Amino acid sequence: MIDEKIFINLEKIAKELVAPEKLNKYVSIGDVSCALITDKGNIYTGINIDTSCSLGFCAEHSAISEMLKNREYNIKAIVAINENYNPIPPCGRCRELISQISEKNTKTYIKVSKDKILQLKDLLPLDWKDVKKEPII
């Protein structure tokens, strides 16, 4: 298991970034924020962008992009915080992104609610990448 102090720090950082703002009638930002820590101990953050035609992205994607920009790939722990300052689980798209960045990320600890921490492998129990490829006849 992971030290709860890590999540206390990540949540504090992420909560400071929550700042919902409507940029215009098509775009809003900052309803969700994210903080992650890598296996090297570096922290990266991000906020969501929500658009009317689904061109935006989740806060997790934003934080992961910052991590990748710094050539890091292995996430030790991650938390997303909503506009009510509560931890929320990553959507399916974010779960898949985390798992595809590095195979080691199946062991990433994710705070999915106020008092529940799971590893990514628990959120992706039937990962398509683990399925043996057999010819269809």
Protein Blocks (a to p, Z undefined) as FASTA:
>chain_A
ZZfklmmmmmmmmmmmgccddfblmbcehkbccddddfkopacdddddddfkopaccfkl
mmmmmmmmnopabdfbdcdddfkopacdddfklmmmmmmmpmklmmpccdfbfkbccdfk
lmmmmgfklpccdddZZ
